Amino acid sequence: MDRAVKVAAFCRELGDNTLREMAQRDKETDDAYKHAEESLKEGQIGPGLEADLDLLDDMVRRTEGQGLYPAATRGYQPLPDPGRGTGAQWWTCPTDRCAGRGRVRPGQEPPVCAATGEQLVPGPLPG
């Protein structure tokens, strides 16, 4: 699984205390959670962060029966037509630390990145 997908899943969890409370039950996972949170907030998105996230995923899988990351899906997507843009936009992280948070809808207030506290900004749909 791509590291960006793992980081995005963890970033979504930072806005809720559920994962933090699960991790606090064990010293190893508590340390991994704290380290992952600090790494993400400092922009250190590398193999160390990925190892911490994988440890947290294993803990969630053992506890809940399903992992932290979204299930892999396969599907057909036609190649985009470079001559036509849809105009649709996606909420993107201004510091590029997470994968953003869904499609921009008219009149919607910008969501906030849980890692940085900064408002997400509209950008083109991810490719």
MOPAC internal coordinates of N, CA, C and O (Angstrom, degrees):
PM7 1SCF
backbone

  N    0.0000 0     0.00 0     0.00 0    0    0    0
  C    1.4467 1     0.00 0     0.00 0    1    0    0
  C    1.5260 1   108.49 1     0.00 0    2    1    0
  O    1.2310 1   120.56 1   -39.07 1    3    2    1
  N    1.2877 1   116.53 1   140.93 1    3    2    1
  C    1.4472 1   123.08 1  -178.57 1    5    3    2
  C    1.5382 1   111.20 1   -64.82 1    6    5    3
  O    1.2310 1   120.94 1   -40.89 1    7    6    5
  N    1.3105 1   115.81 1   139.11 1    7    6    5
  C    1.4701 1   121.20 1  -178.84 1    9    7    6
  C    1.5249 1   111.62 1   -58.46 1   10    9    7
  O    1.2310 1   119.85 1   142.42 1   11   10    9
  N    1.3202 1   117.88 1   -37.58 1   11   10    9
  C    1.4656 1   121.46 1  -179.22 1   13   11   10
  C    1.5317 1   111.11 1   -61.36 1   14   13   11
  O    1.2310 1   120.01 1   143.61 1   15   14   13
  N    1.3294 1   117.58 1   -36.39 1   15   14   13
  C    1.4654 1   121.46 1   178.44 1   17   15   14
  C    1.5306 1   109.55 1   -66.56 1   18   17   15
  O    1.2310 1   120.53 1   138.87 1   19   18   17
  N    1.3274 1   116.60 1   -41.13 1   19   18   17
  C    1.4606 1   120.88 1   178.82 1   21   19   18
  C    1.5276 1   110.90 1   -64.14 1   22   21   19
  O    1.2310 1   120.69 1   135.64 1   23   22   21
  N    1.3254 1   116.29 1   -44.36 1   23   22   21
  C    1.4596 1   121.00 1  -179.77 1   25   23   22
  C    1.5278 1   110.12 1   -63.88 1   26   25   23
  O    1.2310 1   120.35 1   137.99 1   27   26   25
  N    1.3239 1   116.94 1   -42.01 1   27   26   25
  C    1.4634 1   120.75 1   179.53 1   29   27   26
  C    1.5277 1   110.88 1   -62.09 1   30   29   27
  O    1.2310 1   120.06 1   138.77 1   31   30   29
  N    1.3386 1   117.48 1   -41.23 1   31   30   29
  C    1.4661 1   121.00 1   178.58 1   33   31   30
  C    1.5218 1   110.64 1   -62.88 1   34   33   31
  O    1.2310 1   120.21 1   136.63 1   35   34   33
  N    1.3158 1   117.21 1   -43.37 1   35   34   33
  C    1.4651 1   120.98 1   179.35 1   37   35   34
  C    1.5287 1   110.70 1   -66.89 1   38   37   35
  O    1.2310 1   120.41 1   138.65 1   39   38   37
  N    1.3110 1   116.83 1   -41.35 1   39   38   37
  C    1.4636 1   121.51 1  -179.39 1   41   39   38
  C    1.5332 1   110.18 1   -58.86 1   42   41   39
  O    1.2310 1   120.37 1   139.12 1   43   42   41
  N    1.3257 1   116.89 1   -40.88 1   43   42   41
  C    1.4681 1   120.12 1   177.69 1   45   43   42
  C    1.5205 1   110.88 1   -62.34 1   46   45   43
  O    1.2310 1   120.04 1   145.39 1   47   46   45
  N    1.3316 1   117.53 1   -34.61 1   47   46   45
  C    1.4561 1   121.49 1  -178.67 1   49   47   46
  C    1.5300 1   113.23 1   -73.17 1   50   49   47
  O    1.2310 1   119.93 1   159.79 1   51   50   49
  N    1.3172 1   117.74 1   -20.21 1   51   50   49
  C    1.4624 1   120.08 1  -178.82 1   53   51   50
  C    1.5234 1   112.56 1   -65.68 1   54   53   51
  O    1.2310 1   120.07 1   156.97 1   55   54   53
  N    1.3126 1   117.47 1   -23.03 1   55   54   53
  C    1.4540 1   121.22 1   179.10 1   57   55   54
  C    1.5128 1   113.75 1   -80.54 1   58   57   55
  O    1.2310 1   119.85 1   178.29 1   59   58   57
  N    1.3252 1   117.90 1    -1.71 1   59   58   57
  C    1.4606 1   123.72 1  -176.90 1   61   59   58
  C    1.5219 1   107.75 1  -133.96 1   62   61   59
  O    1.2310 1   119.61 1   -30.55 1   63   62   61
  N    1.3150 1   118.34 1   149.45 1   63   62   61
  C    1.4683 1   121.58 1  -177.74 1   65   63   62
  C    1.5228 1   114.02 1   -89.01 1   66   65   63
  O    1.2310 1   119.39 1   177.50 1   67   66   65
  N    1.3166 1   118.77 1    -2.50 1   67   66   65
  C    1.4668 1   120.88 1  -174.22 1   69   67   66
  C    1.5237 1   112.36 1   -59.55 1   70   69   67
  O    1.2310 1   119.97 1   128.51 1   71   70   69
  N    1.3219 1   117.67 1   -51.49 1   71   70   69
  C    1.4645 1   120.60 1  -178.69 1   73   71   70
  C    1.5253 1   110.41 1   -65.18 1   74   73   71
  O    1.2310 1   120.31 1   138.57 1   75   74   73
  N    1.3166 1   117.01 1   -41.43 1   75   74   73
  C    1.4713 1   120.84 1   178.93 1   77   75   74
  C    1.5368 1   110.37 1   -58.40 1   78   77   75
  O    1.2310 1   120.47 1   134.78 1   79   78   77
  N    1.3291 1   116.72 1   -45.22 1   79   78   77
  C    1.4692 1   120.63 1  -179.54 1   81   79   78
  C    1.5273 1   111.41 1   -66.01 1   82   81   79
  O    1.2310 1   120.25 1   142.00 1   83   82   81
  N    1.3340 1   117.13 1   -38.00 1   83   82   81
  C    1.4660 1   120.08 1   177.04 1   85   83   82
  C    1.5255 1   110.23 1   -63.97 1   86   85   83
  O    1.2310 1   120.49 1   137.31 1   87   86   85
  N    1.3282 1   116.66 1   -42.69 1   87   86   85
  C    1.4613 1   121.29 1  -177.37 1   89   87   86
  C    1.5213 1   111.89 1   -67.78 1   90   89   87
  O    1.2310 1   119.75 1   149.20 1   91   90   89
  N    1.3264 1   118.09 1   -30.80 1   91   90   89
  C    1.4653 1   121.94 1  -177.24 1   93   91   90
  C    1.5323 1   113.16 1   -67.99 1   94   93   91
  O    1.2310 1   119.77 1   168.03 1   95   94   93
  N    1.3037 1   118.04 1   -11.97 1   95   94   93
  C    1.4690 1   121.70 1  -178.97 1   97   95   94
  C    1.5234 1   112.83 1   -73.35 1   98   97   95
  O    1.2310 1   120.51 1   164.68 1   99   98   97
  N    1.3363 1   116.63 1   -15.32 1   99   98   97
  C    1.4599 1   121.39 1  -177.24 1  101   99   98
  C    1.5298 1   108.27 1  -139.68 1  102  101   99
  O    1.2310 1   120.13 1   -45.46 1  103  102  101
  N    1.3223 1   117.37 1   134.54 1  103  102  101
  C    1.4712 1   121.10 1  -176.39 1  105  103  102
  C    1.5245 1   112.15 1   -59.41 1  106  105  103
  O    1.2310 1   120.13 1   137.22 1  107  106  105
  N    1.3347 1   117.35 1   -42.78 1  107  106  105
  C    1.4637 1   120.06 1  -177.58 1  109  107  106
  C    1.5306 1   111.66 1   -63.31 1  110  109  107
  O    1.2310 1   120.29 1   134.78 1  111  110  109
  N    1.3363 1   117.05 1   -45.22 1  111  110  109
  C    1.4606 1   119.15 1  -179.94 1  113  111  110
  C    1.5296 1   111.30 1   -74.25 1  114  113  111
  O    1.2310 1   120.08 1   148.59 1  115  114  113
  N    1.3252 1   117.45 1   -31.41 1  115  114  113
  C    1.4628 1   120.29 1   175.89 1  117  115  114
  C    1.5313 1   109.90 1   -63.01 1  118  117  115
  O    1.2310 1   120.63 1   134.96 1  119  118  117
  N    1.3363 1   116.41 1   -45.04 1  119  118  117
  C    1.4614 1   120.69 1   177.66 1  121  119  118
  C    1.5276 1   110.85 1   -63.17 1  122  121  119
  O    1.2310 1   120.34 1   139.33 1  123  122  121
  N    1.3395 1   116.96 1   -40.67 1  123  122  121
  C    1.4678 1   121.08 1   179.74 1  125  123  122
  C    1.5284 1   110.21 1   -63.68 1  126  125  123
  O    1.2310 1   120.24 1   138.17 1  127  126  125
  N    1.3332 1   117.15 1   -41.83 1  127  126  125
  C    1.4634 1   120.79 1   179.25 1  129  127  126
  C    1.5260 1   110.20 1   -61.88 1  130  129  127
  O    1.2310 1   120.76 1   130.63 1  131  130  129
  N    1.3299 1   116.16 1   -49.37 1  131  130  129
  C    1.4688 1   120.23 1  -178.42 1  133  131  130
  C    1.5269 1   110.94 1   -61.44 1  134  133  131
  O    1.2310 1   120.76 1   136.60 1  135  134  133
  N    1.3235 1   116.16 1   -43.40 1  135  134  133
  C    1.4671 1   120.43 1   179.95 1  137  135  134
  C    1.5243 1   110.82 1   -65.17 1  138  137  135
  O    1.2310 1   120.28 1   137.47 1  139  138  137
  N    1.3294 1   117.08 1   -42.53 1  139  138  137
  C    1.4666 1   120.98 1   179.67 1  141  139  138
  C    1.5297 1   110.58 1   -63.49 1  142  141  139
  O    1.2310 1   120.45 1   137.52 1  143  142  141
  N    1.3232 1   116.75 1   -42.48 1  143  142  141
  C    1.4623 1   120.38 1   179.82 1  145  143  142
  C    1.5326 1   110.70 1   -62.71 1  146  145  143
  O    1.2310 1   120.60 1   134.12 1  147  146  145
  N    1.3285 1   116.45 1   -45.88 1  147  146  145
  C    1.4715 1   120.55 1   178.64 1  149  147  146
  C    1.5237 1   111.31 1   -63.44 1  150  149  147
  O    1.2310 1   120.31 1   135.14 1  151  150  149
  N    1.3318 1   117.01 1   -44.86 1  151  150  149
  C    1.4639 1   120.92 1   180.00 1  153  151  150
  C    1.5196 1   110.76 1   -58.67 1  154  153  151
  O    1.2310 1   120.61 1   135.15 1  155  154  153
  N    1.3366 1   116.44 1   -44.85 1  155  154  153
  C    1.4566 1   120.50 1  -179.11 1  157  155  154
  C    1.5214 1   110.75 1   -65.21 1  158  157  155
  O    1.2310 1   120.17 1   135.25 1  159  158  157
  N    1.3170 1   117.27 1   -44.75 1  159  158  157
  C    1.4674 1   120.56 1  -179.35 1  161  159  158
  C    1.5276 1   112.04 1   -65.20 1  162  161  159
  O    1.2310 1   120.33 1   150.40 1  163  162  161
  N    1.3305 1   116.97 1   -29.60 1  163  162  161
  C    1.4631 1   121.15 1   178.45 1  165  163  162
  C    1.5231 1   112.55 1   -88.43 1  166  165  163
  O    1.2310 1   120.15 1   177.51 1  167  166  165
  N    1.3330 1   117.31 1    -2.49 1  167  166  165
  C    1.4599 1   121.09 1   179.00 1  169  167  166
  C    1.5181 1   113.78 1    77.68 1  170  169  167
  O    1.2310 1   120.10 1  -161.56 1  171  170  169
  N    1.3296 1   117.42 1    18.44 1  171  170  169
  C    1.4650 1   121.62 1   179.33 1  173  171  170
  C    1.5252 1   108.81 1   -91.92 1  174  173  171
  O    1.2310 1   121.40 1   -99.06 1  175  174  173
  N    1.3225 1   114.92 1    80.94 1  175  174  173
  C    1.4620 1   120.74 1  -176.14 1  177  175  174
  C    1.5192 1   107.88 1  -101.04 1  178  177  175
  O    1.2310 1   121.14 1   -89.98 1  179  178  177
  N    1.3294 1   115.43 1    90.02 1  179  178  177
  C    1.4448 1   120.65 1  -176.89 1  181  179  178
  C    1.5194 1   111.59 1  -141.63 1  182  181  179
  O    1.2310 1   120.49 1    17.08 1  183  182  181
  N    1.3262 1   116.67 1  -162.92 1  183  182  181
  C    1.4672 1   121.37 1  -177.76 1  185  183  182
  C    1.5372 1   113.26 1   -61.25 1  186  185  183
  O    1.2310 1   119.65 1   146.40 1  187  186  185
  N    1.3371 1   118.28 1   -33.60 1  187  186  185
  C    1.4670 1   120.66 1   179.01 1  189  187  186
  C    1.5117 1   111.32 1   -64.02 1  190  189  187
  O    1.2310 1   120.50 1   135.96 1  191  190  189
  N    1.3303 1   116.65 1   -44.04 1  191  190  189
  C    1.4662 1   120.78 1   177.70 1  193  191  190
  C    1.5186 1   109.61 1   -63.82 1  194  193  191
  O    1.2310 1   120.68 1   137.42 1  195  194  193
  N    1.3216 1   116.31 1   -42.58 1  195  194  193
  C    1.4655 1   119.85 1  -179.35 1  197  195  194
  C    1.5284 1   111.26 1   -62.06 1  198  197  195
  O    1.2310 1   119.94 1   140.56 1  199  198  197
  N    1.3248 1   117.72 1   -39.44 1  199  198  197
  C    1.4687 1   120.82 1   178.59 1  201  199  198
  C    1.5311 1   110.48 1   -64.05 1  202  201  199
  O    1.2310 1   120.20 1   138.21 1  203  202  201
  N    1.3406 1   117.23 1   -41.79 1  203  202  201
  C    1.4668 1   120.32 1   177.36 1  205  203  202
  C    1.5239 1   110.90 1   -63.01 1  206  205  203
  O    1.2310 1   120.44 1   138.50 1  207  206  205
  N    1.3346 1   116.77 1   -41.50 1  207  206  205
  C    1.4612 1   120.35 1  -179.80 1  209  207  206
  C    1.5239 1   111.31 1   -66.23 1  210  209  207
  O    1.2310 1   120.46 1   142.22 1  211  210  209
  N    1.3309 1   116.72 1   -37.78 1  211  210  209
  C    1.4684 1   119.95 1   177.52 1  213  211  210
  C    1.5243 1   111.08 1   -64.95 1  214  213  211
  O    1.2310 1   120.05 1   142.09 1  215  214  213
  N    1.3356 1   117.51 1   -37.91 1  215  214  213
  C    1.4624 1   121.55 1   176.70 1  217  215  214
  C    1.5232 1   110.28 1   -63.18 1  218  217  215
  O    1.2310 1   120.52 1   137.17 1  219  218  217
  N    1.3226 1   116.61 1   -42.83 1  219  218  217
  C    1.4712 1   120.51 1   178.18 1  221  219  218
  C    1.5276 1   110.64 1   -65.95 1  222  221  219
  O    1.2310 1   120.17 1   141.34 1  223  222  221
  N    1.3239 1   117.27 1   -38.66 1  223  222  221
  C    1.4666 1   121.11 1   177.26 1  225  223  222
  C    1.5240 1   110.64 1   -61.18 1  226  225  223
  O    1.2310 1   120.36 1   136.63 1  227  226  225
  N    1.3370 1   116.91 1   -43.37 1  227  226  225
  C    1.4652 1   120.70 1   178.22 1  229  227  226
  C    1.5305 1   110.72 1   -61.44 1  230  229  227
  O    1.2310 1   120.20 1   138.79 1  231  230  229
  N    1.3394 1   117.22 1   -41.21 1  231  230  229
  C    1.4597 1   121.38 1   179.38 1  233  231  230
  C    1.5292 1   110.71 1   -63.18 1  234  233  231
  O    1.2310 1   120.28 1   135.41 1  235  234  233
  N    1.3292 1   117.08 1   -44.59 1  235  234  233
  C    1.4675 1   120.86 1   179.64 1  237  235  234
  C    1.5226 1   109.93 1   -65.28 1  238  237  235
  O    1.2310 1   120.21 1   139.11 1  239  238  237
  N    1.3353 1   117.20 1   -40.89 1  239  238  237
  C    1.4664 1   121.31 1   179.62 1  241  239  238
  C    1.5350 1   111.37 1   -61.43 1  242  241  239
  O    1.2310 1   120.44 1   137.81 1  243  242  241
  N    1.3377 1   116.77 1   -42.19 1  243  242  241
  C    1.4707 1   120.62 1   178.21 1  245  243  242
  C    1.5272 1   111.43 1   -67.52 1  246  245  243
  O    1.2310 1   120.14 1   141.69 1  247  246  245
  N    1.3271 1   117.33 1   -38.31 1  247  246  245
  C    1.4574 1   121.81 1  -175.57 1  249  247  246
  C    1.5277 1   112.93 1   -80.27 1  250  249  247
  O    1.2310 1   120.80 1   135.37 1  251  250  249
  N    1.3215 1   116.07 1   -44.63 1  251  250  249
  C    1.4603 1   120.84 1  -171.64 1  253  251  250
  C    1.5323 1   114.61 1  -105.27 1  254  253  251
  O    1.2310 1   120.31 1   167.11 1  255  254  253
  N    1.3226 1   117.02 1   -12.89 1  255  254  253
  C    1.4553 1   119.52 1  -179.05 1  257  255  254
  C    1.5257 1   113.81 1    86.61 1  258  257  255
  O    1.2310 1   120.51 1   176.11 1  259  258  257
  N    1.2986 1   116.62 1    -3.89 1  259  258  257
  C    1.4618 1   121.15 1   174.69 1  261  259  258
  C    1.5103 1   107.73 1  -144.15 1  262  261  259
  O    1.2310 1   120.65 1   -25.13 1  263  262  261
  N    1.3195 1   116.37 1   154.87 1  263  262  261
  C    1.4473 1   120.53 1  -173.11 1  265  263  262
  C    1.5196 1   114.86 1   -84.17 1  266  265  263
  O    1.2310 1   122.04 1    -1.93 1  267  266  265
  N    1.2956 1   113.69 1   178.07 1  267  266  265
  C    1.4613 1   122.91 1   179.24 1  269  267  266
  C    1.5233 1   111.39 1   -75.18 1  270  269  267
  O    1.2310 1   120.87 1   148.18 1  271  270  269
  N    1.3344 1   115.94 1   -31.82 1  271  270  269
  C    1.4588 1   121.03 1  -175.39 1  273  271  270
  C    1.5172 1   110.64 1   -88.33 1  274  273  271
  O    1.2310 1   120.84 1   -27.61 1  275  274  273
  N    1.3409 1   116.00 1   152.39 1  275  274  273
  C    1.4636 1   118.63 1   177.37 1  277  275  274
  C    1.5309 1   110.54 1   -66.43 1  278  277  275
  O    1.2310 1   121.25 1   -30.97 1  279  278  277
  N    1.3137 1   115.22 1   149.03 1  279  278  277
  C    1.4696 1   120.11 1   178.85 1  281  279  278
  C    1.5183 1   109.58 1   -65.85 1  282  281  279
  O    1.2310 1   121.25 1   -37.30 1  283  282  281
  N    1.3157 1   115.22 1   142.70 1  283  282  281
  C    1.4652 1   120.10 1   178.21 1  285  283  282
  C    1.5234 1   108.90 1   -68.08 1  286  285  283
  O    1.2310 1   120.98 1   -46.39 1  287  286  285
  N    1.3055 1   115.74 1   133.61 1  287  286  285
  C    1.4649 1   120.20 1   177.93 1  289  287  286
  C    1.5231 1   108.08 1  -124.57 1  290  289  287
  O    1.2310 1   121.94 1   -29.11 1  291  290  289
  N    1.2826 1   113.90 1   150.89 1  291  290  289
  C    1.4583 1   119.49 1   177.60 1  293  291  290
  C    1.5144 1   107.30 1  -121.51 1  294  293  291
  O    1.2310 1   121.16 1   -37.05 1  295  294  293
  N    1.2773 1   115.39 1   142.95 1  295  294  293
  C    1.4511 1   119.61 1   178.92 1  297  295  294
  C    1.5048 1   110.56 1  -167.31 1  298  297  295
  O    1.2310 1   121.51 1   -12.96 1  299  298  297
  N    1.2820 1   114.72 1   167.04 1  299  298  297
  C    1.4568 1   120.93 1   179.99 1  301  299  298
  C    1.5217 1   108.72 1   -94.25 1  302  301  299
  O    1.2310 1   120.93 1   -48.18 1  303  302  301
  N    1.3078 1   115.83 1   131.82 1  303  302  301
  C    1.4568 1   121.54 1   171.94 1  305  303  302
  C    1.5217 1   107.19 1  -129.57 1  306  305  303
  O    1.2310 1   120.19 1   -56.03 1  307  306  305
  N    1.3148 1   117.25 1   123.97 1  307  306  305
  C    1.4655 1   117.92 1   178.34 1  309  307  306
  C    1.5181 1   109.95 1   -66.48 1  310  309  307
  O    1.2310 1   120.93 1   -25.85 1  311  310  309
  N    1.3164 1   115.82 1   154.15 1  311  310  309
  C    1.4546 1   120.44 1   177.12 1  313  311  310
  C    1.5206 1   109.40 1   -63.56 1  314  313  311
  O    1.2310 1   119.97 1   -39.45 1  315  314  313
  N    1.3152 1   117.66 1   140.55 1  315  314  313
  C    1.4642 1   118.82 1  -179.85 1  317  315  314
  C    1.5241 1   110.84 1   -70.47 1  318  317  315
  O    1.2310 1   121.64 1   -30.61 1  319  318  317
  N    1.3056 1   114.46 1   149.39 1  319  318  317
  C    1.4631 1   120.69 1   176.07 1  321  319  318
  C    1.5222 1   106.68 1   -88.32 1  322  321  319
  O    1.2310 1   119.82 1   -69.95 1  323  322  321
  N    1.3411 1   117.94 1   110.05 1  323  322  321
  C    1.4643 1   119.60 1  -175.71 1  325  323  322
  C    1.5206 1   113.75 1   -63.35 1  326  325  323
  O    1.2310 1   119.96 1   162.97 1  327  326  325
  N    1.3086 1   117.69 1   -17.03 1  327  326  325
  C    1.4487 1   120.63 1  -178.76 1  329  327  326
  C    1.5183 1   113.58 1   -82.75 1  330  329  327
  O    1.2310 1   120.52 1   163.66 1  331  330  329
  N    1.3207 1   116.61 1   -16.34 1  331  330  329
  C    1.4647 1   119.66 1  -177.06 1  333  331  330
  C    1.5166 1   109.97 1  -123.97 1  334  333  331
  O    1.2310 1   120.42 1   -49.19 1  335  334  333
  N    1.2873 1   116.80 1   130.81 1  335  334  333
  C    1.4483 1   121.27 1   173.53 1  337  335  334
  C    1.5123 1   108.36 1  -108.43 1  338  337  335
  O    1.2310 1   120.25 1   -32.67 1  339  338  337
  N    1.3125 1   117.13 1   147.33 1  339  338  337
  C    1.4573 1   120.00 1  -179.06 1  341  339  338
  C    1.5118 1   111.63 1   -82.95 1  342  341  339
  O    1.2310 1   120.44 1   158.32 1  343  342  341
  N    1.3309 1   116.76 1   -21.68 1  343  342  341
  C    1.4553 1   119.90 1  -176.24 1  345  343  342
  C    1.5168 1   112.18 1    83.80 1  346  345  343
  O    1.2310 1   120.32 1   171.16 1  347  346  345
  N    1.3331 1   116.99 1    -8.84 1  347  346  345
  C    1.4655 1   120.43 1   179.45 1  349  347  346
  C    1.5273 1   109.31 1   -68.35 1  350  349  347
  O    1.2310 1   120.91 1   -34.51 1  351  350  349
  N    1.3233 1   115.87 1   145.49 1  351  350  349
  C    1.4557 1   120.78 1   179.91 1  353  351  350
  C    1.5176 1   110.64 1  -126.62 1  354  353  351
  O    1.2310 1   121.19 1   -20.62 1  355  354  353
  N    1.3361 1   115.32 1   159.38 1  355  354  353
  C    1.4560 1   124.89 1  -176.68 1  357  355  354
  C    1.5240 1   107.58 1  -124.91 1  358  357  355
  O    1.2310 1   119.67 1   -37.73 1  359  358  357
  N    1.3442 1   118.23 1   142.27 1  359  358  357
  C    1.4592 1   120.56 1   175.25 1  361  359  358
  C    1.5213 1   108.44 1   -70.88 1  362  361  359
  O    1.2310 1   120.24 1   -59.10 1  363  362  361
  N    1.3230 1   117.15 1   120.90 1  363  362  361
  C    1.4574 1   121.62 1  -178.18 1  365  363  362
  C    1.5192 1   110.61 1  -118.15 1  366  365  363
  O    1.2310 1   121.29 1   -26.30 1  367  366  365
  N    1.3109 1   115.13 1   153.70 1  367  366  365
  C    1.4605 1   122.09 1   180.00 1  369  367  366
  C    1.5317 1   108.43 1   -79.41 1  370  369  367
  O    1.2310 1   119.50 1   -53.32 1  371  370  369
  N    1.3392 1   118.56 1   126.68 1  371  370  369
  C    1.4630 1   119.56 1  -178.47 1  373  371  370
  C    1.5203 1   113.10 1   -65.82 1  374  373  371
  O    1.2310 1   119.73 1   158.34 1  375  374  373
  N    1.3401 1   118.11 1   -21.66 1  375  374  373
  C    1.4633 1   120.83 1   178.49 1  377  375  374
  C    1.5170 1   111.65 1  -103.02 1  378  377  375
  O    1.2310 1   120.25 1  -174.97 1  379  378  377
  N    1.3392 1   117.13 1     5.03 1  379  378  377
  C    1.4639 1   123.62 1   176.84 1  381  379  378
  C    1.5262 1   112.27 1    59.31 1  382  381  379
  O    1.2310 1   120.00 1  -143.19 1  383  382  381
  N    1.3414 1   117.60 1    36.81 1  383  382  381
  C    1.4658 1   121.20 1   179.43 1  385  383  382
  C    1.5243 1   112.35 1   -94.47 1  386  385  383
  O    1.2310 1   120.54 1   157.91 1  387  386  385
  N    1.3231 1   116.57 1   -22.09 1  387  386  385
  C    1.4658 1   118.05 1   178.05 1  389  387  386
  C    1.5270 1   108.53 1  -133.07 1  390  389  387
  O    1.2310 1   120.95 1    -3.63 1  391  390  389
  N    1.3003 1   115.79 1   176.37 1  391  390  389
  C    1.4598 1   120.64 1  -175.52 1  393  391  390
  C    1.5213 1   112.48 1   -88.24 1  394  393  391
  O    1.2310 1   119.78 1  -170.52 1  395  394  393
  N    1.3194 1   118.03 1     9.48 1  395  394  393
  C    1.4539 1   120.59 1   179.68 1  397  395  394
  C    1.5118 1   111.97 1    86.69 1  398  397  395
  O    1.2310 1   121.09 1    12.59 1  399  398  397
  N    1.3312 1   115.52 1  -167.41 1  399  398  397
  C    1.4522 1   117.99 1  -173.64 1  401  399  398
  C    1.5153 1   112.26 1  -151.34 1  402  401  399
  O    1.2310 1   119.58 1  -109.28 1  403  402  401
  N    1.2829 1   118.40 1    70.72 1  403  402  401
  C    1.4537 1   121.96 1   169.73 1  405  403  402
  C    1.5151 1   116.00 1    82.59 1  406  405  403
  O    1.2310 1   122.46 1    -3.94 1  407  406  405
  N    1.3014 1   112.89 1   176.06 1  407  406  405
  C    1.4500 1   121.95 1  -175.48 1  409  407  406
  C    1.5231 1   111.15 1   -74.39 1  410  409  407
  O    1.2310 1   120.95 1   -38.03 1  411  410  409
  N    1.3195 1   115.79 1   141.97 1  411  410  409
  C    1.4614 1   122.09 1   176.50 1  413  411  410
  C    1.5219 1   107.87 1   -76.84 1  414  413  411
  O    1.2310 1   120.81 1   -51.01 1  415  414  413
  N    1.3091 1   116.07 1   128.99 1  415  414  413
  C    1.4668 1   121.33 1   178.98 1  417  415  414
  C    1.5337 1   108.68 1  -114.10 1  418  417  415
  O    1.2310 1   119.81 1   -33.09 1  419  418  417
  N    1.3113 1   117.97 1   146.91 1  419  418  417
  C    1.4655 1   120.67 1  -178.93 1  421  419  418
  C    1.5412 1   111.37 1   -56.45 1  422  421  419
  O    1.2310 1   120.84 1   -46.47 1  423  422  421
  N    1.3278 1   116.00 1   133.53 1  423  422  421
  C    1.4575 1   121.88 1   176.94 1  425  423  422
  C    1.5196 1   114.69 1    77.65 1  426  425  423
  O    1.2310 1   119.68 1  -178.62 1  427  426  425
  N    1.3101 1   118.23 1     1.38 1  427  426  425
  C    1.4636 1   122.29 1  -177.52 1  429  427  426
  C    1.5245 1   110.24 1   -77.96 1  430  429  427
  O    1.2310 1   120.59 1   -43.00 1  431  430  429
  N    1.3315 1   116.47 1   137.00 1  431  430  429
  C    1.4528 1   121.20 1   174.51 1  433  431  430
  C    1.5301 1   108.57 1   -72.53 1  434  433  431
  O    1.2310 1   119.51 1   -40.29 1  435  434  433
  N    1.3240 1   118.55 1   139.71 1  435  434  433
  C    1.4683 1   120.09 1  -179.98 1  437  435  434
  C    1.5263 1   111.20 1   -64.68 1  438  437  435
  O    1.2310 1   120.13 1   -48.54 1  439  438  437
  N    1.3406 1   117.37 1   131.46 1  439  438  437
  C    1.4599 1   119.56 1   174.13 1  441  439  438
  C    1.5282 1   110.03 1   -69.31 1  442  441  439
  O    1.2310 1   120.81 1   -12.98 1  443  442  441
  N    1.3145 1   116.05 1   167.02 1  443  442  441
  C    1.4585 1   121.76 1  -177.82 1  445  443  442
  C    1.5225 1   109.06 1  -111.40 1  446  445  443
  O    1.2310 1   120.44 1   -42.56 1  447  446  445
  N    1.3311 1   116.76 1   137.44 1  447  446  445
  C    1.4630 1   122.16 1   176.02 1  449  447  446
  C    1.5234 1   107.53 1   -69.93 1  450  449  447
  O    1.2310 1   120.23 1   -56.02 1  451  450  449
  N    1.3233 1   117.17 1   123.98 1  451  450  449
  C    1.4599 1   121.07 1  -178.51 1  453  451  450
  C    1.5282 1   112.09 1   -69.05 1  454  453  451
  O    1.2310 1   120.16 1   158.29 1  455  454  453
  N    1.3179 1   117.29 1   -21.71 1  455  454  453
  C    1.4598 1   120.21 1  -178.84 1  457  455  454
  C    1.5240 1   112.20 1   -80.72 1  458  457  455
  O    1.2310 1   120.62 1   141.45 1  459  458  457
  N    1.3319 1   116.42 1   -38.55 1  459  458  457
  C    1.4689 1   119.18 1  -174.32 1  461  459  458
  C    1.5132 1   113.74 1  -111.24 1  462  461  459
  O    1.2310 1   120.02 1   160.99 1  463  462  461
  N    1.3293 1   117.57 1   -19.01 1  463  462  461
  C    1.4579 1   121.13 1  -176.03 1  465  463  462
  C    1.5160 1   112.81 1    80.22 1  466  465  463
  O    1.2310 1   119.88 1  -178.27 1  467  466  465
  N    1.3298 1   117.84 1     1.73 1  467  466  465
  C    1.4602 1   122.20 1   179.67 1  469  467  466
  C    1.5272 1   109.86 1   -87.15 1  470  469  467
  O    1.2310 1   121.08 1   -31.01 1  471  470  469
  N    1.3428 1   115.53 1   148.99 1  471  470  469
  C    1.4544 1   119.80 1   176.34 1  473  471  470
  C    1.5200 1   108.98 1   -68.81 1  474  473  471
  O    1.2310 1   121.54 1   -39.81 1  475  474  473
  N    1.3392 1   114.65 1   140.19 1  475  474  473
  C    1.4631 1   120.32 1   173.72 1  477  475  474
  C    1.5249 1   108.12 1   -71.56 1  478  477  475
  O    1.2310 1   120.58 1   -23.59 1  479  478  477
  N    1.3148 1   116.50 1   156.41 1  479  478  477
  C    1.4529 1   121.65 1  -177.49 1  481  479  478
  C    1.5250 1   109.95 1  -121.70 1  482  481  479
  O    1.2310 1   120.21 1   -30.72 1  483  482  481
  N    1.3402 1   117.20 1   149.28 1  483  482  481
  C    1.4656 1   118.72 1   178.02 1  485  483  482
  C    1.5259 1   110.71 1   -68.63 1  486  485  483
  O    1.2310 1   121.19 1   -39.01 1  487  486  485
  N    1.3074 1   115.34 1   140.99 1  487  486  485
  C    1.4640 1   121.10 1   177.55 1  489  487  486
  C    1.5188 1   109.35 1  -151.21 1  490  489  487
  O    1.2310 1   119.83 1    -3.74 1  491  490  489
  N    1.3175 1   117.93 1   176.26 1  491  490  489
  C    1.4646 1   120.50 1  -179.87 1  493  491  490
  C    1.5311 1   110.41 1   -66.75 1  494  493  491
  O    1.2310 1   121.58 1   -24.77 1  495  494  493
  N    1.3154 1   114.57 1   155.23 1  495  494  493
  C    1.4623 1   119.82 1   176.92 1  497  495  494
  C    1.5159 1   109.61 1   -57.18 1  498  497  495
  O    1.2310 1   120.01 1   -39.81 1  499  498  497
  N    1.3529 1   117.58 1   140.19 1  499  498  497
  C    1.4631 1   119.39 1   179.15 1  501  499  498
  C    1.5278 1   110.02 1   -62.60 1  502  501  499
  O    1.2310 1   121.56 1   -35.63 1  503  502  501
  N    1.3261 1   114.62 1   144.37 1  503  502  501
  C    1.4660 1   119.75 1  -176.74 1  505  503  502
  C    1.4550 1   114.90 1   -93.56 1  506  505  503
  O    1.2310 1   120.10 1   180.00 1  507  506  505

